[in-house]
Amino acid sequence: MQEYLNKGIKEVIKQFPPVADILNEYDIGCVPCSVGTCLLKDIVQIHNLSPEHEQSLMAKISRVISPGQEIPAQAEQPARKEKPETEIKEIKYSPPVKKLVEEHVLIKCWIALIPAVIKNMNLESPEGRQLIMDGVDFIRSYADKYHHAKEEDILFKYFDANLDIIKVMYEDHETGRAHVRAIVEGVNKKDKKSVAEHLLAYQELLTGHIKKEDEILYPWLDRQLTTTQIGEMFAKFNETDLKFGQAPKKYEEFVNKIATDYSD
Amino acid sequence: MAEFEGCPGSRMADFRGKDEGGGDAPAGKVASQLRQWPIQMHLISPMAPYYQGADVLLSADCVAYAFGGFHPEFLSAKGGSTSGGKGKAIGIACPKLDEGQDVYVEKIKSWIEDAKINTLTVLIMQVPCCMGLLQLAKQAAESAKRKVPIKYIVVGVQGEILKEEWV
């Protein structure tokens, strides 16, 4: 069992498929992760399980990996999904991290509109192409330059860039940028099918990415940061906000307009 | 036996017999981590150099007596999870008994705006009246043009940390 604690989770799941179900049972969403290099031991820490649930989870995994040499579970705890509703705590973020979570709200609004945008897509008209390009501008300027820049240039700088969980986030950002390039290419070629495919892929990617950040990464990063670092980060985010001026407001209006246009 | 037991802030509690040996606490002297004087909110100047850009503690008077590891945990640069960073400057007050608390609001505002503090951590006891200190801090922060992260930590009467949360 010990040697598997230092192995990447994808490798562990590949070798012992029932581990995937155990992780799902505890709401640990490593199974669909595109990278999966986080170590088994880190995953347990990152997900901030209670000591009882951690012990119970590890006992179950141990039963699969090393039958006969299980870690004893003193009192078997039900997985999170089976816990009473009252035990589910609201996630409390530090002020700078809360800002990032709030920025996700607008991004989630835009990606929720993507199916409607695709349904009404008309690449033959200049207006139709402009609408897609406005969406691209929102992604590039708001989601990427404004929001992801705060993550990549400020928040992630407090951590080791080689941490697997950080690498996964960088990889998601890069994959997102590749989809955006493909969307622009599709618009230029008036290739409706390609634009739709990449818009949907971007929607799927960002939906999972934001969920991972809001529920796993940010709370974990928050727990690692000192009070001093939180203060510094808050000041740096404020500087970024000042630099961008009214631009975020403009993008909020853009998303609201699309939402109004496509509301039934 | 009266049902009404009076103000929780002044209700008698007897902790004798509770872990009198000191439990796992280290023996011997603990070095002071205080980096300034004065500390009482009526006496401090918010523009004193040790407040400039600092992580500041606004502590209710009783906290230092209730929380055994006050210096290493809250004041020290090498403090635990609740501290961390470069060490803290401090101001102390009692929101229940002190007079002239409008001055406190102005001084906290000046910490935020003029001394450009990095963060403010409000340390209060679990008794309800202590919440008044957090309210003073919030009032000052709302009136300040500059914004800083504010955290509050609630300490139990037997010295345990009951809550730690960003506002």
HADDOCK unambig.tbl for C-alpha pairs under 7 A between the chains (distance, minus, plus):
assign (segid A and resid 94 and name CA) (segid B and resid 166 and name CA) 5.56 0.50 0.50
assign (segid A and resid 95 and name CA) (segid B and resid 149 and name CA) 5.90 0.50 0.50
assign (segid A and resid 95 and name CA) (segid B and resid 166 and name CA) 6.85 0.50 0.50
assign (segid A and resid 226 and name CA) (segid B and resid 83 and name CA) 6.86 0.50 0.50
assign (segid A and resid 226 and name CA) (segid B and resid 84 and name CA) 4.99 0.50 0.50
assign (segid A and resid 226 and name CA) (segid B and resid 85 and name CA) 5.85 0.50 0.50
assign (segid A and resid 227 and name CA) (segid B and resid 83 and name CA) 6.31 0.50 0.50
assign (segid A and resid 227 and name CA) (segid B and resid 84 and name CA) 6.14 0.50 0.50
assign (segid A and resid 227 and name CA) (segid B and resid 85 and name CA) 6.55 0.50 0.50
assign (segid A and resid 228 and name CA) (segid B and resid 55 and name CA) 6.38 0.50 0.50
assign (segid A and resid 228 and name CA) (segid B and resid 84 and name CA) 6.90 0.50 0.50
assign (segid A and resid 228 and name CA) (segid B and resid 85 and name CA) 5.02 0.50 0.50
assign (segid A and resid 228 and name CA) (segid B and resid 118 and name CA) 6.92 0.50 0.50
assign (segid A and resid 228 and name CA) (segid B and resid 119 and name CA) 6.99 0.50 0.50
assign (segid A and resid 231 and name CA) (segid B and resid 118 and name CA) 5.01 0.50 0.50
assign (segid A and resid 231 and name CA) (segid B and resid 119 and name CA) 5.27 0.50 0.50
assign (segid A and resid 231 and name CA) (segid B and resid 148 and name CA) 6.87 0.50 0.50
assign (segid A and resid 231 and name CA) (segid B and resid 149 and name CA) 6.11 0.50 0.50
assign (segid A and resid 232 and name CA) (segid B and resid 118 and name CA) 6.64 0.50 0.50
